[in-house]
Amino acid sequence: MTNHKEGYFVLLIRKKRIVVLMAVLLVLALVAGCSPGTQEEFVKIATGGTAGVYFPLGGAVAEILNKNVEGINASSESTGASVANINMLRDQEVELAFIQNDITYYAAYGVEMYEDDKVEGLYGISTIYPETVQIVTLEKTGIKNINDVKGKRVAVGAAGSGTEANARQILEAHGITYDDITVQYLSFAEAASNLKDGNVDVAFVTAGFPTAAIMDIGSQHEVVLLEVAEDIAEKMIAEYPFYSNIVIPAGTYADQEEDVNTVAVMAMLVVTDDMEEEMA
């Protein structure tokens, strides 16, 4: 994958505090032609699955818009999350979308799941919170580090998902390919369920922590989080500018006695160039 670190900032990502984000959302709602007495404007917000964080966030944003901006009818939609949301923005099915910054990167540069399918005109309004790549196993598997996953059953995320790309990139940074493991293309919920039931040995989960599904597994089994060492993380960040280093503090999950270093991507709010620049 080509290193586009310098050009990455063409996405116009403007980091703001969440309070500022809410104010910006109110301005975003004032789309062209919307003023008191004009025809009602519909603002559709693409979120994610009902069990994830995007869905309640989108509902809260819609409620704020409806209560504070005259002439706006905002609604949030449960979707297949980041990849689906990019497609919905491109097809003008929604006006705003919650999307991971790595997926936005892939779409903007026409790589990974968007190879030969580059999406033009994406604009990042704000990053919101880190979505941490959590590499989860159980103590009883005997797996202590990422190098131990060779020959194991690994849930890498749904095919074509952001989690799957995260998993592949992290494994490659450790010199491991899919030929070295038994790949299981499972969704977030499927991965958690299969890990709990012993049908997979390791699961990649990209989500804010603490993650409810991992906490649920920890209520029945001793959970182990595998570390992405700082030198590996720095190597990845140099190649993939959407990653950042992050620590999952000790005590985040039951029986987690030590900090765990890993990498994270960022949840962000995205519009297209159909939104007037002064509004975005």
N, C-alpha and C positions, 0 to 999 in steps of 0.2 A: 504494500500500500504506500502510495506516495505521501511524503511528509508535507502537509500544507499548513504547517503551524502558523506561518506568517500571514497567509491568506485567509486563515480561519476567521479573522476578525471582520471579514467582509459581511459576516452574518449580522453585524451590528448588535451584538449582545451587550445590553446595558445593565450592569449589576446594580440592583437597588435593594433596599430593605423592603420587607413584605408590606409595611405600612405604605411606602411609596407605591408599591405595585398596585395596591387597592385604589389609590388615587388615579394612577395611570389607567386602570380599567374603566373608571368612570369616564375619563376623557375618551378612551377608545370607543365607548358606546355612542359618542356623538358623531356618528358617521354622516357622510355628506347628505344633506337634505333633511336631517332630523332636527326639528325644532318644534316648540309648542304649536299645536294646531296642524302639523303635517301628518302624513300617513304613518301609521305605526311601523316601527322598524324592528325586525326580528334579528336577534343575535344568538346564534347557536354556538355552544362551547363543547368541543370534543374532550372527553375525559379519559376514562379507562374502565376496567372491570369494576363491578359493584363492591368487590372485596378489597380493592386497592385504595390508595390515598387520593389519586386524581379525581375519583368520582365525588367524594364529599367536598373537596376543594372547589370543583366546578359548580356544584350546587350552591355553595356559599357565595361564589362570585356572581352567579345568576341572581341570587336573592338580593345582593347589594345593588346590582344594576337596576333591578325592577323597583326597588324601594327608593332609589335616589335619582334616577334619570327619567324624566318625563318623555313619553313616546317610545320607550324601549320595552320590548318583550323578549327577555333573555331566558334561555333554557339550557340545561346541561344534558348531554347524551352519554350513556354508557357505551363504550366502544372497545375495540381490540387494543387500545392504548397506542403507543408512540407510532408504530409503522402505519397502522390504520389511520391515525390522525393526520399524518403527513398526506396520505392519499385523499382524505376528506378535505383538507385545505386546498390541495391542488384542484380537486373537482368542484370547488366552491360549494361544498355541502355544509361547511361550517365557517364561522368568521374567526374564531379563536381556538387554540388547541394547546393542551398540555403535552409536552414531548420531551424525551430525554435529549440532552445536547449531542450525544454521539449519533443518534438517529438523524437529527437535523444535519449534522456534519456529513453523514453518508449521503443523504438526499441532495444536499447542496453541491457535493463534489461528484456525484454519480458513481459511488463505490459501494462495496458490500452488497446488501440486498437491493440497492439502487444502481447497480452496475448497468451502464448503457440506458439508464432511465433517470437522468439528472433532473432534479426539480428546481426550477428557477423561481426567484422572487420570494424566498423565505426570509423573514425578519424576526430575530429574537428580541422580544420586548424586555424580558428580565429572566435571570436565573432565580430559582425559588429555594430549593433545598437539595442536599446531596442524596443521590440514590446509590447506596453502597453495594459493591459486588461482594456478597457473602458466600463463602465456599464452605458448605456444611456437610459434616459427616457425623457418625455416631462413634462413641468411644469404643464400642464393642467391635468395630471394623478393624481396629489396630492401625488405621491410617493417621499418621502424625503430621505429614507435610504434603505439599502438592506433588512432589516427586513420587510419593507412594501411590498415586492414583493409577499408575501404569498397570494395565491388566484388569482394572476395576470397571464396574458399571457406573457411568457418570451421566447424570441428568444435566444437559447443557442448555436447556431452554427450548422453547418451541422453535421449529425450523423457521429460519428467516427472521427471528426476533432479535432485539437488541441484546438480550441476555445471552443468546447463542453466540453472537459476535464477541461479547465480553469474555465468555468462557474460552472460545477458540484463541483469542489474543493472549489471554493469561497463560493458557497451556503452552502456546508457542513460545512465549517469553521464558518458559522453563524447559524448552527443548522437547516438548511433548506434542504429538499430533493425534488426530482422531484414529489413526492406525494403531496407536498404542493403548487405546481404551475401548470399552464397549459403549458406544454412544447411545444415549437415550434422549430423543427429542421430546421433552415433556414441558408442559406449561408450568407456571408458578405453582398452581394448586396441585397439579399432578405430581410434580417433583416432591413437594412436601409430603403428600400422601404416600408415595412409593418409598421415600426414605424412611418414613415412620413404620411402614409395613415390611421393610427389609428387602424390597424389590430393586433398589439401587443402593450403591455404596456412598456416593457423593452427589450433592446437588448444588448447582450454581443458582443463586437467588439475587437479583438486582432490585433492591428496594431500600427505603429508609429504615433505619433500625431504631428501636427494637421492632422486629417483624413478627406480627401475630402468629403466622404459620410456624415460624421457627420456635417461638415461645411454646406453642402447642406441642411440637415434637419434644421439646425439653421437659414438658410435664410428664412424659412417659419414658424418655430415654435420656442418657447423658450425651448432650450435644457437644461436638468439637468443631471449632472454626479454624480453617486452614489459613495460614498467613501468606500474604504476598510481601516478601521481604522488601525493605526500603530500596535496596539497590535495583531490584527487579522493577519496582514501582517507578523509580526514576527513569529507567530504561524505557518503560512503556510510555511514560508521559512525554519523553523526548520524541517518540515516534507517533503517538496518538494524542494530539493536544487537548482533546476533550476530557482526558482523565485527570484526576487529582489524587494526591495521597491522602489517606484518611485512617484514623485509628478507631476501632470499635472498643470502647472502654471496658475494662474488667467489670464484671457484674451486670453487663447488659443482658446476658442470658444466665439461666440457672447453671451453677457449677463452672461458670467462666471466671477463672481466677486471675487471668492476665489480660493485658491489652493485646489486641490483635491488629496488626497493620495490614491494610489492603488498599484497594483503589476504589474510586467512586466516579460516577458521572453526575451530571446535574439535571434535575427537572427544570424545565423552562417553559415560558409562555411564548407561543409563536403565532404570528399572523403572516399574511402574504402582502405583496406590493399592491394588492387591490385596496388595502387600507391606506388612506392618505397619510403621507409622511408626518405632517404636523399633528395628526391625531395619534400616531403610533409613537 
